[in-house]
Amino acid sequence: MPSNRTFKYVYIPADNSEPIQECEESMKEGKEVESLLDRLKSHFRTTGPTKSTAQLNQQRHQLLQTLPQGATIDQRMLDIATSLNMVETVSLLSHTKDQNFIAINLYVDDEGMIKNLPINMRASEIAQCAGNPIEVRGDAFLARVLDDGDNFDRLDFTIDEITSNAEWVKHAQIQNANRRSAEASGHMAQRLQTVKEEGTRLKELTPAEVEKEKGNACFARQDWSAAIDHYSTAIRHDSMLLAARNNRAMAYLKLSNWEAARQDTDALLELQPGNVKALMRRAAALQGLGNVEEAKDDLLRVMELEPHNKEAKRQLDDL
């Protein structure tokens, strides 16, 4: 490999008004890892908001919670830990042997949640399309690497590869589906272990409640369509099982079916006007439909009911 060369990667701003950009970075031999990460650390440090005192205190509290019982940490070390500027790497396509050890990674600010960065809708959609449904916060970057355990190299990733028809996306969908299937199989023995207890409990539930529980299980493993089917069956059994309708609305939101989510929350809120979850979900559906003012009304109603609801306040600020 030449001692100096360049590679391409893609920048996805959190601000939808900014275009997605193809970038180029130089790389020195022996600095293949740092060549991009140092550039991204600088970006997150200089373009993102600084942490407020409240956010720093929250982060310190979370760090202290992770310490083993009885362990302590002095203030200096705590300050260092909370001042680190790190890049979180999210694997969309893993560097497995069948992929010739080539991976596609998404890079984000690892303090996105602490800093309350805005949701990056485009990056979130790309991750979901690749079979890794996550909520991306703040600016994001996509890059390709080769990593076989002995060798590490950065390869070009270009803007024209951001399409659902890209080969890497197809491979990522298969890989992530197989991973979820393997995880499900791994949990099967544990689930069988408790099947008698579950069976006894389910016998005490109504048919509608049984279907709702099945929907919840599908939702937990992110099988949104199957969850909707079970919630729909539960509602057919018992139209007054409002939890099933509320949960179905959330599943519809996961699939960006804004109108169906709005209809479910409309029906629920007619019966329970103060249902905060339904108000939050209808606000999301209305925002997806472009009805921003109506979404604001629902969020303001949430703030009346729960003045300290941080998520509602954040969404209001965004709107």
C-alpha positions, 0 to 999 in steps of 0.5 A, spaced: 500 500 500 502 506 498 505 510 504 500 516 502 493 516 499 486 518 499 479 514 500 472 517 500 466 516 505 459 520 505 457 525 510 450 525 512 448 531 516 442 531 521 439 537 518 435 535 512 436 542 509 443 540 508 445 535 502 448 529 503 456 530 501 461 525 498 468 527 502 475 525 501 480 524 506 488 522 506 491 516 509 498 515 512 501 508 512 500 506 519 494 511 521 489 507 517 484 507 523 486 514 526 485 517 519 478 518 519 476 517 527 480 523 528 477 527 523 470 525 525 472 527 533 474 534 530 467 534 527 463 532 533 467 537 537 467 543 533 460 543 530 455 539 535 453 543 542 457 543 548 454 539 554 450 543 559 451 542 566 445 538 567 447 533 562 454 533 565 451 531 571 447 526 568 453 523 565 457 523 571 451 519 575 450 514 569 458 513 570 457 512 577 452 507 576 456 502 572 461 502 578 462 495 581 459 495 588 463 499 593 468 502 588 470 509 588 472 514 583 476 521 584 473 527 581 479 528 576 478 521 573 470 523 573 472 529 569 476 526 564 471 520 563 466 525 561 470 530 557 472 524 552 470 526 545 469 519 542 466 516 536 461 510 536 461 505 530 455 502 528 456 496 524 451 496 518 455 490 514 460 486 518 466 484 516 465 476 516 469 471 511 463 471 506 464 478 505 471 478 504 472 481 511 469 488 508 464 492 512 460 498 512 460 502 518 456 508 520 459 513 525 456 517 530 457 522 536 457 517 542 454 522 546 448 523 542 443 521 547 447 525 552 447 532 548 440 531 546 442 531 539 436 531 533 434 525 530 438 524 523 432 521 519 436 520 513 441 516 517 436 512 521 432 510 514 439 508 511 440 503 517 433 501 517 434 499 510 440 495 511 436 491 517 439 495 523 433 499 525 436 504 530 435 511 531 441 515 529 442 522 533 446 528 530 451 528 524 453 521 521 458 518 516 458 512 512 465 508 510 468 502 508 473 498 511 477 492 510 479 488 517 481 481 517 484 481 524 491 482 521 490 487 516 486 494 516 485 498 510 480 504 508 476 503 502 472 508 498 465 509 499 461 513 495 455 517 495 452 513 489 452 507 494 446 510 498 440 506 495 436 501 497 438 497 491 446 497 492 449 490 493 452 492 500 445 493 502 442 487 500 448 483 503 447 487 510 439 485 510 441 478 509 446 478 514 442 482 519 436 477 518 440 471 519 443 474 526 436 476 528 434 469 527 440 466 530 439 470 536 432 468 536 434 460 536 439 462 542 433 464 546 429 458 544 431 454 549 430 459 555 423 460 552 421 453 552 424 452 559 418 457 561 413 455 557 409 451 562 409 457 566 407 462 560 402 457 558 399 457 565 399 465 565 396 465 558 390 460 560 388 466 565 388 471 559 382 473 554 383 471 547 384 478 546 389 479 551 393 473 549 394 476 542 396 482 545 401 479 548 403 475 542 404 482 539 408 485 544 413 479 543 413 480 536 414 488 537 420 486 542 424 482 536 422 488 532 418 484 527 413 490 526 408 487 521 407 480 525 406 485 531 400 489 527 397 482 525 397 480 532 394 487 535 389 487 530 386 480 532 386 482 539 382 488 537 377 484 533 376 480 539 375 486 544 375 493 541 376 496 547 382 493 549 386 500 548 393 497 549 393 493 543 390 499 539 396 504 542 401 498 541 399 497 534 399 505 533 407 505 535 408 499 530 405 503 524 410 508 526 416 504 526 413 502 519 412 510 517 405 508 516 403 515 518 395 515 516 394 508 520 398 510 526 393 517 526 387 513 525 389 508 531 390 514 536 384 518 534 380 512 536 383 511 542 383 519 544 376 519 543 375 514 549 381 516 553 383 524 551 388 524 556 392 518 554 399 521 554 402 515 550 397 516 544 398 523 544 405 522 543 404 517 538 399 521 534 404 527 534 409 523 531 404 521 526 401 528 524 408 530 523 410 524 518 403 527 515 406 534 515 401 537 519 406 540 524 401 545 527 396 539 529 402 535 532 404 541 536 397 541 539 398 534 541 405 535 544 402 542 548 397 537 551 402 532 553 406 538 557 399 540 560 398 533 563 406 532 564 410 538 565 416 534 566 416 530 560 423 531 556 421 527 550 415 532 549 419 538 550 424 536 546 420 534 540 416 541 541 423 544 541 425 541 534 418 543 531 
